Amino acid sequence: MAAADGNWKITINTPMGAQEVNASITTNGDTFTGKTSGRMGESEVSGKVDGDTLTWSANITQPMPMTLEFTATVSGDSMSGNVKLGAFGNAPLSGVRA
């Protein structure tokens, strides 16, 4: 089992306040698939795996349409990283295994 596999509770500290997202991740070599759910809705995600680092993007419509670009590094039962919020800069993310 790869380090990132499993269920995660991720908090994104956005300028509009903290957003909590539940994610389930399944890695397969240098790619992964998963599902996320939270106040911004549910979505399927897929991305790349490079060692302990995951990268993916997600299109959201709430609170406004934009593409979020995620980078997260897994270390044991925690995750930390960054989300690029379109034109709105960056937001730190942190996660714990659920």
N, C-alpha and C positions, 0 to 999 in steps of 0.2 A: 504494500500500500504506500502510495506516495504521501509526502508530508502534507499536501494541501487537501487530500481527500477527506470528505466528511461534511458535517454541518457547521456553519459559522454564524455568529451574531456580529454584524459589522456596524460600527458607528462612523458616520461621515459628518465632520464638523463644518457645515456649510455656513456662508454668511447669513442664511435665513434660519439658522439654528441647526441643532443636531438631527440627523436623519438616521433612523435605525433600519437596517436591512437584514433579513435572514437569508442566508445563501446555503445551497447544497452544491458541492463541487465534486466532480469525478474527473481525475486526470487520466490521460492515455498518451504516454510518451511525452512529446513536446507540445501537446494541446490539451485543453480541458473543456468540458461542458458542464452546465449547471443551471440552476434556477434561483432567482432571487424574488423575494417578496417583501413589501413594506408599504409605507404610505404612498409611495410613488407608483404603486401597482406591482403586478407580477410580471416577470419576463424571463425568457430563456436567454442564457448567456453562453458564449463560447470565446475562447481566447488561447493565448500561448503560455507555455510553461518554459522557463529558463532557469534550471536549478530549483531554487526555493522561491523564485519570483514569478508571479502571475501578471499578465497584462490582458486587458479586455476593454471593450467600449460598450456603452449602452445608450440608446436613444430614449429620452424621456419626453413627455408632453406636459407634465405638471412639475413645478408651478408654471413652467414655460417650456416650449420646445427647445431642446439642446442635446448635444452629444456629450456624454461624460466619458472621459478616458481614465481608466483605472490602472494603477500599478500597486501591487501588494506583495510584500515579502513575508513568507511564513517562517516562523521560528517556534518549533514545538507546538504548544497549544495557543499561540497568539499570532497575530498578523498585524503588520503596520504598513502604511503606504501613503499614497497621494491620489487625489482625484482632480483631473483638470476639468473645470466647469465651463466649457465653452469660452465665451468672452469674459467670464466672471472670475478668472484667476484660478487658484488652486485651493483645495480643501484637504486637510489631513484625514486619513482614515485609520481606524484601529479595529481589531477584531479579536474575538475569543472563540474557542471551539465550543459549540453548543451541545 
